[in-house]
């Protein structure tokens, strides 16, 4: 039976989860700053776990199941979505590129997973002028949610339905799942206010800022609104009781999250519940506030994974790798239609300048 590892390239930590015949054999976490400074450390951990049938590599915005061995420079640029002139500027994603390149150099059996925009289960009209409908790690969390709800309710993957609300240490994202398929998504850089990241960037704000750098997307979130960018998520609710700025930040974060759920119920009217994941989603005060805000709509509950030692995205990545390798979780992969993913993250842009963007990334115009 397959022996696989899933990798979650989080903004605060890179987590590894290994499954052998569906049983956990590896759980490891490396601080994101450490991973960026020394990407070989993570790749060394993967080599130490050999032999492996498959590694779900850190995939950024995703590629349609492209083996790392077959990656070219354009595909890697699309996965990290950094302009060619910025390739040498880490800006939170430099470690990801270096890790993937090391995996290729060491000939590890790794594959890049798709993002939500690559899925054929998301109708084309929902992709119009969209790039970030959910990065590959959010897709992995959805896979874990499908597994979790199916196990808990005693249903096959194709009968699961929920809205996933992923509240990470930086970004807030949400995905809609019906019949075990992702049918819509609002990614962290395109969605609600995040804990540290701003989420949707008002077009006029983008214009006023001029050239928006990748690092800008990691600012402006609730912690910045509260005037304390380094404030731990657990401390925001208590501070909101006595501090006006923190109160504004708290209300903005909770309401933005609830609005994401309301928006995605349009695409998933059969959703049974809201599943919470992510560092901020695990804060009891956040879960309680969302439960109260969504009372009468959908029940709110955290995802129950198969381990508590690594993040949900790493568990989901391992589950997908197991399924792709023919393991016991292949029914989840089949329900999600992952093998049918295709295209690029820039295929659905119709705004002025889109062809220039595509040329930057070596894609044909009007693709």
DAPE-V579885 format. One record per helix or strand of 3 or more residues. SS is the DSSP state (a for helix, b for strand). FROM is the first residue (numbers start at 0). TO is the last residue. If there is no record, write none. Layout:
# DAPE-V579885
{{SS	FROM	TO} {SS	FROM	TO}}
This chain:
# DAPE-V579885
{{b	2	8} {b	12	19} {b	22	30} {a	31	36} {a	39	47} {b	53	56} {a	67	69} {a	72	79} {a	83	85} {a	93	104} {b	109	111} {a	115	117} {a	123	126} {a	135	152} {a	156	158} {b	160	166} {b	171	177} {b	180	185} {a	202	208} {a	213	217} {a	221	224} {a	232	241} {a	243	263} {b	272	276} {a	283	292} {b	298	301} {a	311	323} {a	329	335} {a	337	339} {a	353	359}}
